[in-house]
């Protein structure tokens, strides 16, 4: 495995310690309804357009609607030499963590 897995409860600490940037790969409509503080919207379906804009010196932390799409992107970009991670469980797990915090 060439990427890290991050649990929602550890996300803020992980981002800080890894100089990470949080990338929400859900469609813009979902992002606009709600997203994790500081997340940037890089929709999965537009990956060919935005992949050239990725910062190479920062850890790329992806999340999506359920976790599968972000894991695919973490694997893909990890194989290209980026330092990557995925948030396990995606946005629903992140919101559940915030509700139970």
Phi, psi and omega in degrees: 000131184248029177210160178267156172249131183240135175270146181309322182295339181255001190299308183300316179296318180298313180302317181293315184287334183256007185051048185271157172240131185267123184243115177271114185261015176284164176301152182306325181298319179290318178301317182294332179287336179165145179203165178291140180310126177087355181289144175255141181270116176233083187304135181308316184292347179252020186304323180296332180280317188265349184298333179285348181264001184290135178285118184289341185263000181246152175290128179266117181246112184261146166216154182220202183288327183222344178119335183290313181295319180292327178293320177298317179291320178299318178294312182302308183285332173297320178291340178271001177104356176285153170272119188229164175206162175229147178270119182294131179088350177065199186300319179302319179293325179294317180291324177297318177300314180297323180292328182266358184291000000 
